[in-house]
Amino acid sequence: MSTKKNEIKKDLLAQLERNGIAGKHYLDLVEDYIALWEIKNMLIADIKKRGVSIYWCNGGGQEGYKKNDSIAELNKTNAQMLKILSELGLKAEKQNLGGEGNDEM
């Protein structure tokens, strides 16, 4: 398991524990979230590699450019990931990255 993926999974499980949420159903949702996270990263890699428009040719003399379907799939995947977080009752937590009392912008 990649380090970042492992960190995300550990963080989600720790948040569930802090919130007193337990059960196999919730652990399964965390696994679903991690699977979607991997898919999201593959979709992003595809968009970076092939771009937002891709060339197509049907072999019958027709050719052109069409939108990369990975863009729509990325949007759907992100939406599903947010739904899972909502179902788990998890939200982003504020972290104090600048030290104590550093609330100024």
Steps between C-alpha positions, in 0.01 A plus 500: 500500500640840408599728783248771414217250458591338831509840672156590365354168611654531848369856529147399402502210747637724776226758435236228521646382828511855642137546398399172664388347170551126477376213290597289202276710274710808571827314453370380163416859404857601584623225266263630229635851554859376460408311181341815358807699605715267289262533203503879539878501478493281187248734336715801582805323355305423181392863463858617551628245247237533226362848569141621511440417133604173339547405138277225360488315170244231416700348216235595245654833419326687781717667758508792731525605861260428781498580869694270726241291685731494802392856582134407551600184685728703728210728591277200576773332704564813706127537566477140620801546725334803659179298552697229680663757728156642573360154577791442737429836665849625428600854414831671443672586824687823557866450566723753664791504256650830609534445872293608797283809458583555133148587379599802292502493124 
